[in-house]
Amino acid sequence: MPHASELIAIIALGLVFAFVGGMLAQRLKLPPLVGYLLAGVAVGPHTPGFVGNAELAGQLAEIGVILLMFGVGLHFSIGDLMSVRAIALPGAVVQIAVATLMGLALSVAWGWGLGAGLVFGLALSVASTVVLLRALEERSLLDSDKGRIAVGWLIVEDLAMVLALVLLPALAGPLGGESAGAAHGIAGDGNIWLTLGLTFAKVAAFAALMLAGGRRVVPWILDQAARTGSRELFTLAVLALALGIAYGSAELFGVSFALGAFFAGMVLAESDLSHQAAADSLPLQDAFAVLFFVSVGMLFDPTILLREPLAVLATLAVILVGKSLAAVAIVLAFRHPLSTALTIAASLAQIGEFSFILASLGIGLKLLPPEGRDLILAGSLLSITLNPLIFASLSRLNGIIEGRPALAARFARGTSPIAVVAHAKRREGHAVVIGYGRVGGAIGKALATWELPFVVVERDRRRVEELRAAGIAAVFGDAGAPGILDAADIGRARLLVVASPDAHQARRLIEIAREANPRIDTVVRTHSDTERRNLEEEKVGLVLMAEREVGFGMALYALRSLGLSEGEARLFIDTSRAESRAEPVAEAEPELGAPELRPHREASAES
């Protein structure tokens, strides 16, 4: 088969199998990641049927790693970490150390070397970002104190793994593997301190370049792309920076693709363009992340479940029991409630993306035997599958303990309330105005005149800068893209104003807004009678059809010009406007929105 055909085959079949596996996993109430890994097993060399090209899959997976790490850097928040640093920083470090020691002990028992044990233990110590965030979101814990501690803990774990990715190639030789120093042009492989020194020097030089120059150049390049108004150019700029910086860091400084991509994302995260950059790169990031998981699954030999069942159970015990007990002990030692300790333990009782990256690196450096990779993959599949059950079991355990006062008092003794540093003050009770053209501008001017709080979401970069220069809060980006409305604090807003005429986008924005804030009031502009009726059926606060409102305005003037009084003309127009509505719309809660903005509701209710 020609090389190009093999590339197309691995992409096409990998995505098809991943889609089928992901759908099945979703139906079984499991994370789709389980389905992606099983799809890789299905097209791998250890199962019958089609066998994908593992070398090509590995190269595609490398792109997936770059985009995954770019996403990690893009969402890295020093503020989130600092708000829970008192518990997350020491807790994560101690838990990583405990899990690594347990993994090292198992490797010694199995006759592996020190390097294999270190890689194996580190891989078992770090939880999956995807699984943890989804578990917290499903239980509405993401914005709670427990959720912030878990996320901060995970951030520390991710940073520790980034450091491990830097150090392992330099330490591979002394740890019994194949040194990567020569490949990166590092001399002195025989001297561990010289090797470490040169490695840190190159990383430090790259970090200094990115933090000093990259913080100015990267946002400037994106800003120039945004000013063109072309979505394609902006998306291309995001991907070019992510992949280009990753490749350049490896070629010029000898650091990994992963570290280069992480720094690219972290530098860009400080820009106000980061939300749109994340939204535009998300589809490609998701696609290549899926291929990454498929490629990892291709390497997994499922027969290890039958060949080494005790080793698989021991690995799973470290992930589910060892890490959980360590997390509970650490959180309680820092005098936090038992419920917090159990939530964090359940959140971290699984492994994922970084574990696979570490396993692949360990194999490449000849540190980890293939059996170790299979055990890590088996532990990941089983722990992710069992994670919902772990959450339910620990939640039930917490209920049992709280139901027994004497036992609850024993755990509560000496505990203190969670001390989470407050985030910067966010907007609340404001209006979110989508689009700031002629209609949105008129609305914004009215709100500003009455000194009512509002924030504008606008796709035109130049207009955003003009608004900010005028002291008006504005978010750059496509309002329908993931994370953009979050940046406008839609969850705390009182009113959503869709000033753009796209009815399809309006429905999508209302759906996003109501998911984040079910009680939000809405006012929408449309150009279609059909869409107006559809939106009114969805209980939108107010739907205005532009042409109809123009007609009412002109009719009012005509009636006044032909002799009707102001009161008679306005009464007729108001009655006509109320009658034009398809159905009366139920009145919203009295404390929501501005009652004077919707007199049509009262008129409809009385008629």
C-alpha positions in Angstrom: 0.0 0.0 0.0 1.5 3.4 -0.9 2.6 5.6 2.0 0.0 8.3 1.3 -2.8 5.6 1.4 -1.5 4.3 4.7 -1.7 7.8 6.1 -5.3 8.3 4.9 -6.2 4.8 6.2 -4.9 5.4 9.7 -6.6 8.8 9.9 -9.9 7.7 8.5 -10.2 4.3 10.3 -8.8 5.8 13.5 -11.4 8.5 13.6 -14.2 6.1 12.5 -13.4 3.5 15.2 -12.9 6.3 17.7 -16.3 7.7 16.9 -18.0 4.3 17.3 -16.0 3.6 20.5 -16.7 7.1 21.9 -20.5 6.7 21.2 -20.6 3.3 22.9 -18.7 4.6 25.9 -21.1 7.6 26.2 -24.1 5.3 26.1 -22.5 3.3 28.9 -22.1 6.5 30.9 -18.3 6.2 30.6 -15.9 9.0 29.4 -15.4 8.9 25.6 -11.6 8.6 26.2 -12.2 4.9 27.1 -13.8 4.4 23.7 -10.9 6.1 21.9 -8.4 3.8 23.6 -10.4 0.7 22.8 -10.6 1.9 19.2 -6.8 2.0 19.1 -6.8 -1.6 20.5 -9.1 -2.6 17.7 -6.8 -1.3 14.9 -3.6 -2.3 16.7 -1.3 -5.3 16.0 -2.6 -7.3 19.0 -6.1 -7.8 17.7 -7.3 -9.4 14.5 -8.5 -7.5 11.4 -7.1 -4.2 10.1 -3.7 -3.2 11.5 -2.8 0.4 11.3 0.7 1.7 10.7 2.0 2.3 14.2 4.9 4.6 13.0 2.5 7.0 11.2 0.1 6.8 14.2 3.0 7.8 16.4 3.7 10.9 14.3 0.1 11.9 14.3 0.1 11.3 18.1 3.1 13.7 18.4 0.9 16.5 16.9 -1.8 15.5 19.3 0.7 15.9 22.2 1.7 19.3 21.0 -1.9 20.5 20.8 -2.7 18.9 24.1 0.2 20.7 25.8 -0.7 23.9 24.0 -4.2 23.6 25.5 -2.8 22.9 28.9 -0.6 26.1 28.7 -3.5 28.1 27.3 -5.7 27.2 30.2 -3.0 27.5 32.8 -4.0 29.9 35.5 -1.6 31.2 38.0 -4.5 32.9 39.8 -6.3 29.6 40.2 -3.2 28.0 41.5 -2.4 30.8 43.9 -5.9 30.8 45.3 -5.4 27.3 46.7 -1.7 27.1 46.9 -1.7 26.4 50.7 -3.2 23.0 50.1 -2.7 22.2 46.4 1.0 22.8 46.2 2.2 20.7 49.2 -0.6 18.2 48.7 0.2 17.4 45.1 3.9 17.2 45.7 3.5 14.8 48.6 0.9 12.7 46.7 3.2 12.5 43.6 6.0 11.4 45.9 3.9 8.7 47.6 2.5 7.3 44.3 6.0 7.3 42.7 7.4 5.4 45.7 4.6 2.8 45.5 5.2 2.4 41.7 9.0 2.1 42.4 8.3 -0.5 45.0 6.3 -2.6 42.5 9.0 -2.3 39.9 11.6 -3.5 42.3 9.4 -6.5 43.1 9.0 -7.2 39.4 12.8 -7.0 38.8 12.8 -3.7 36.8 15.5 -1.1 37.0 15.4 2.2 38.9 14.6 4.2 35.8 11.7 2.0 34.9 10.3 2.3 38.4 10.7 6.1 38.4 8.8 6.4 35.0 6.2 3.9 36.1 5.6 5.6 39.5 5.4 9.1 37.9 2.9 7.8 35.3 0.7 6.4 38.1 0.8 9.6 40.1 -0.8 12.1 37.6 -4.6 12.3 37.0 -6.3 12.9 33.6 -7.3 16.6 33.1 -10.1 15.6 30.8 -11.6 13.1 33.2 -11.2 15.2 36.3 -12.8 18.3 34.8 -15.7 16.3 33.4 -16.4 14.6 36.7 -16.4 17.9 38.6 -18.7 19.5 35.9 -21.2 16.7 36.1 -21.5 17.1 39.8 -21.6 20.9 39.7 -18.4 21.0 41.8 -16.1 22.9 39.4 -16.8 26.4 40.9 -17.0 25.1 44.5 -14.1 25.3 47.0 -13.6 21.5 46.6 -13.5 21.8 42.8 -11.0 24.7 42.9 -8.7 22.7 45.2 -8.9 19.7 42.9 -8.1 21.8 39.9 -5.2 23.6 41.6 -3.9 20.2 42.7 -4.1 19.0 39.1 -2.2 22.1 37.9 0.6 21.3 40.2 0.7 17.7 39.0 0.8 18.9 35.4 3.7 21.3 36.2 5.6 18.5 37.9 5.1 16.3 34.8 6.3 19.0 32.5 9.5 19.2 34.7 9.7 15.4 34.4 9.6 15.5 30.6 12.5 17.9 30.7 14.7 16.0 33.2 14.1 12.4 32.1 16.0 12.6 28.8 19.0 14.2 30.6 18.9 11.5 33.3 18.2 8.5 31.1 21.8 7.4 30.9 22.5 7.3 34.6 19.1 5.7 35.2 20.0 2.8 33.0 18.4 3.9 29.7 19.5 5.4 26.4 20.7 8.9 26.9 19.1 11.5 24.7 21.8 14.1 25.3 23.7 13.4 22.1 20.6 13.8 20.1 20.2 17.3 21.4 23.8 18.2 21.1 24.6 17.9 24.8 28.0 16.9 25.6 29.1 15.4 28.9 26.7 12.5 29.0 29.1 10.7 31.3 28.7 13.4 33.9 25.2 13.6 35.3 25.7 17.1 36.8 27.1 18.5 33.6 24.2 16.9 31.7 21.7 18.4 34.1 23.4 21.8 34.0 23.4 22.0 30.2 19.8 20.8 30.1 18.6 23.4 32.6 20.7 26.1 30.8 18.9 25.3 27.5 15.5 25.2 29.1 16.2 28.4 31.0 17.4 30.2 27.8 14.2 29.1 26.0 12.0 30.1 28.9 13.7 33.5 29.2 13.2 34.0 25.4 9.6 33.1 25.6 8.8 35.1 28.7 10.8 38.2 27.6 10.2 38.3 23.9 7.4 35.8 23.4 5.0 37.7 25.7 5.2 40.6 23.3 5.7 39.0 19.9 3.1 36.1 20.2 0.1 38.3 21.2 1.2 41.0 18.6 1.2 38.4 15.8 -2.3 37.2 16.9 -3.5 40.8 17.2 -2.4 41.5 13.6 -4.2 38.4 12.4 -7.3 39.4 14.4 -7.3 42.9 12.8 -7.7 41.4 9.4 -11.2 40.2 10.3 -10.4 36.8 8.7 -11.3 33.9 10.9 -9.2 31.6 8.8 -6.1 33.7 9.2 -6.6 34.0 13.0 -7.0 30.2 13.3 -4.0 29.7 11.1 -1.9 32.1 13.2 -2.9 30.1 16.4 -1.9 26.8 14.9 1.3 28.2 13.3 2.4 29.6 16.6 1.6 26.4 18.6 3.4 24.0 16.1 6.1 26.5 15.1 7.2 27.3 18.6 7.1 23.6 19.5 9.3 22.6 16.6 11.6 25.6 17.0 12.1 24.9 20.7 13.2 21.3 19.9 15.5 22.3 17.0 17.1 25.3 18.6 17.1 24.5 22.3 16.9 20.8 22.5 13.7 20.8 24.6 10.7 18.6 23.9 7.9 19.5 21.6 5.6 19.2 24.6 7.5 21.9 26.6 7.6 24.2 23.7 3.9 23.9 23.1 3.2 24.4 26.8 5.2 27.7 26.9 3.5 28.9 23.7 0.1 28.4 25.3 1.2 29.9 28.6 2.5 33.0 26.9 -0.7 33.4 24.9 -2.9 32.8 28.0 -1.9 36.3 29.2 -3.5 37.9 26.2 -7.1 38.9 25.9 -7.1 36.9 22.6 -6.6 33.6 24.5 -10.3 32.7 24.7 -10.8 33.0 21.0 -7.5 31.3 20.3 -8.6 28.4 22.5 -12.0 28.2 20.8 -10.5 28.3 17.2 -7.9 25.7 18.0 -10.3 23.4 19.9 -11.6 21.4 16.9 -8.2 20.5 15.6 -6.9 19.9 19.1 -9.8 17.5 19.7 -9.3 15.6 16.5 -5.5 15.1 17.0 -6.1 14.3 20.7 -8.4 11.5 19.6 -5.7 10.2 17.2 -3.3 10.5 20.1 -5.5 8.2 22.3 -6.0 5.9 19.4 -2.3 5.6 18.8 -1.8 4.8 22.5 -4.4 2.1 22.3 -2.7 0.6 19.3 0.4 0.0 21.6 -1.7 -1.8 24.3 -1.5 -5.6 24.4 -4.8 -6.6 26.0 -3.5 -10.1 26.7 -1.6 -8.7 29.7 -5.0 -8.8 31.6 -4.8 -12.6 31.3 -1.0 -13.0 31.5 -0.4 -10.7 34.5 -3.7 -10.3 36.3 -1.9 -9.8 39.7 0.3 -7.1 38.2 -2.7 -5.3 36.7 -4.5 -5.5 40.1 -1.5 -4.1 41.9 -1.2 -1.2 39.4 -4.9 -0.5 39.8 -4.6 -0.6 43.6 -1.9 2.1 43.5 -4.2 4.3 41.4 -7.5 3.7 43.2 -6.4 2.9 46.7 -2.9 4.2 47.3 -3.4 7.6 45.7 -6.8 8.0 47.3 -5.6 7.2 50.8 -2.7 9.5 50.4 -4.9 12.3 49.2 -7.4 11.9 52.1 -4.5 11.8 54.6 -2.9 14.9 53.2 -6.1 16.9 53.0 -7.1 15.9 56.6 -3.6 16.7 57.8 -4.1 20.2 56.5 -7.3 20.4 58.6 -9.8 20.4 55.8 -13.2 18.6 56.1 -13.6 15.0 55.3 -16.0 15.7 52.4 -13.3 17.8 50.7 -10.7 15.0 51.2 -13.0 12.4 49.7 -13.9 14.6 46.7 -10.2 15.3 45.9 -9.4 11.6 46.4 -12.2 10.5 43.9 -11.1 13.2 41.4 -7.5 12.0 41.4 -8.3 8.2 41.4 -7.5 7.8 37.7 -4.7 8.4 35.2 -4.7 9.7 31.6 -2.9 11.9 29.1 0.4 12.7 30.9 0.7 9.0 31.9 0.7 8.0 28.3 3.2 10.7 27.3 5.5 9.6 30.1 5.1 5.9 29.1 5.9 6.8 25.5 9.0 8.8 26.6 10.1 5.9 28.9 9.9 3.4 26.0 11.8 5.8 23.7 14.6 6.3 26.2 14.8 2.5 26.9 13.8 3.0 30.5 10.4 1.4 30.7 9.8 -2.2 29.4 6.8 -2.7 27.1 5.1 -4.6 29.9 5.2 -1.4 32.0 3.5 0.5 29.2 0.8 -2.2 29.0 0.2 -2.0 32.8 -0.1 1.8 32.7 -2.6 1.6 29.8 -4.6 -1.2 31.6 -4.5 0.9 34.8 -5.8 3.9 32.9 -8.6 2.1 31.1 -9.8 0.4 34.3 -9.5 3.5 36.6 -11.3 5.8 34.2 -14.0 3.2 33.7 -14.4 2.8 37.5 -14.1 6.5 38.4 -17.8 7.3 38.5 -18.2 4.3 40.8 -15.4 5.7 43.0 -17.2 9.0 43.2 -20.5 7.4 44.2 -18.8 5.1 46.7 -16.9 7.9 48.5 -20.0 10.1 48.5 -22.0 7.3 50.1 -19.1 6.8 52.6 -19.2 10.5 53.5 -23.0 10.2 54.0 -22.6 7.2 56.3 -19.9 9.0 58.4 -22.0 12.2 58.7 -24.9 10.1 59.8 -23.0 8.9 62.8 -22.2 11.9 65.0 -19.5 10.2 67.1 -17.6 9.1 64.0 -18.1 12.4 62.2 -16.8 14.3 65.2 -13.6 12.2 65.2 -12.9 13.3 61.6 -14.0 16.8 62.2 -11.9 17.3 65.2 -9.3 20.0 64.5 -10.6 20.8 61.1 -10.9 24.4 59.9 -13.0 25.9 57.1 -11.5 25.8 53.6 -9.3 28.8 53.2 -9.5 29.6 49.5 -8.2 32.9 48.4 -11.0 34.9 46.7 -10.8 35.4 43.0 -10.7 38.9 41.5 -14.1 40.5 41.7 -16.2 39.4 38.7 -19.1 41.2 37.1 -22.6 40.4 38.4 -26.1 41.5 37.5 -24.9 43.0 34.2 -26.1 42.8 30.6 -24.1 40.9 28.0 -24.5 42.6 24.6 -23.7 40.4 21.6 -22.5 42.6 18.7 -21.9 46.3 18.7 -23.0 47.6 15.4 -25.8 50.1 14.9 -28.3 48.2 17.0 -25.9 47.0 19.7 -24.3 50.5 19.8 -27.7 52.1 20.4 -28.4 49.7 23.2 -24.9 50.2 24.8 -25.4 54.0 24.6 -28.7 53.7 26.5 -27.2 51.4 29.2 -24.2 53.7 29.6 -26.4 56.8 29.9 -28.2 55.2 32.8 -24.9 53.9 34.2 -26.1 50.3 34.0 -23.4 47.6 33.9 -22.8 45.8 30.7 -20.1 44.0 28.7 -19.9 43.7 24.9 -18.9 40.5 23.0 -17.6 41.5 19.6 -15.8 39.7 16.8 -14.2 42.9 15.3 -10.9 43.4 17.0 -10.6 47.1 16.1 -14.0 47.8 17.6 -13.1 46.0 20.8 -10.0 48.2 21.2 -12.1 51.3 20.6 -14.7 50.2 23.2 -11.9 49.5 25.8 -10.3 52.9 25.0 -13.7 54.4 25.8 -13.9 52.6 29.1 -16.5 50.0 28.0 -15.8 46.4 29.0 -15.5 44.2 25.9 -14.5 40.6 25.1 -13.0 39.7 21.7 -14.3 36.6 20.1 -17.2 34.7 18.5 -19.9 34.6 21.2 -20.9 31.1 20.1 -17.4 29.7 20.6 -16.5 27.7 23.8 -15.4 29.9 26.6 -16.3 33.3 25.1 -19.5 33.9 27.0 -17.8 32.6 30.1 -15.2 35.4 29.7 -18.2 37.8 29.9 -19.3 36.2 33.1 -22.6 35.0 31.6 -23.2 32.8 34.6 -23.7 36.0 36.8 -25.4 38.2 34.1 -28.9 39.4 34.4 -29.7 40.0 30.7 -28.5 38.6 27.4 -29.0 41.0 24.5 -28.4 39.4 21.0 -28.1 42.5 18.7 -26.8 40.5 15.7 -29.6 39.3 13.3 -28.4 35.7 12.9 -31.4 33.7 14.3 -29.5 30.4 14.3 -26.7 31.9 16.4 -29.3 33.5 18.7 -30.7 30.2 19.6 -27.3 28.8 20.2 -26.3 31.7 22.4 -29.6 31.4 24.4 -28.9 27.7 24.9 -25.3 28.4 26.2 -26.5 31.3 28.4 -29.3 29.3 30.0 -27.0 26.3 30.6 -24.7 28.6 32.6 -27.5 30.7 34.1 -31.0 29.2 33.9 -32.7 32.4 35.2 -31.1 34.9 32.7 -33.5 37.2 30.8 -33.1 37.6 27.0 -33.9 40.0 24.3 -33.3 39.0 20.7 -33.3 40.6 17.2 -34.5 38.7 14.2 -35.6 39.3 10.6 -38.0 36.4 10.1 -41.6 35.9 11.3 -40.9 32.2 11.6 -37.8 32.6 13.7 -39.7 35.2 15.8 -42.4 32.7 16.6 -39.8 29.9 17.3 -38.0 32.1 19.7 -41.2 33.2 21.4 -42.1 29.6 21.9 -38.7 29.1 23.6 -39.9 31.8 26.2 -37.4 34.4 25.1 -38.0 37.6 27.1 -38.5 39.8 24.1 -38.1 39.1 20.3 -38.0 42.1 18.0 -38.4 41.8 14.2 -36.5 44.7 12.7 -38.8 45.3 9.7 -41.9 45.2 11.8 -40.5 47.7 14.3 -39.6 50.0 11.4 -43.2 49.7 10.2 -44.6 50.5 13.6 -42.4 53.6 13.9 -43.4 54.9 10.5 -47.1 54.1 11.2 -46.9 56.1 14.5 -45.5 59.1 12.6 -48.2 58.8 9.8 -51.0 58.6 12.4 -49.7 61.7 14.2 -49.3 63.5 10.9 -52.9 62.8 9.9 -54.3 64.3 13.1 -54.4 61.6 15.8 -53.2 62.6 19.3 -50.0 61.3 20.7 -51.8 59.1 23.2 -54.2 57.6 20.6 -51.5 56.9 18.2 -49.2 55.2 20.8 -52.1 53.2 22.2 -52.9 51.9 18.7 -49.3 51.0 18.0 -48.8 49.3 21.4 -52.0 47.3 20.8 -50.9 46.3 17.3 -47.4 45.3 18.6 -49.0 43.1 21.3 -51.4 41.5 18.8 -48.6 40.7 16.4 -47.1 38.3 18.9 -47.8 34.7 18.1 -48.7 33.7 21.7 -48.7 35.5 25.0 -45.4 34.9 26.8 -45.4 34.1 30.5 -44.1 36.9 32.6 -40.7 36.3 34.1 -39.9 36.4 37.8 -40.4 40.0 39.0 -36.9 40.3 40.3 -35.4 39.5 37.0 -34.7 42.0 34.2 -36.1 45.5 34.0 -39.9 45.4 34.0 -40.1 48.6 32.0 -38.4 46.7 29.1 -41.3 44.4 28.5 -44.7 46.2 28.7 -45.9 43.9 26.0 -46.1 41.1 28.6 -48.6 43.0 30.7 -50.6 44.0 27.6 -50.7 40.4 26.5 -51.8 39.2 29.9 -54.7 41.6 30.1 -56.0 40.9 26.6 
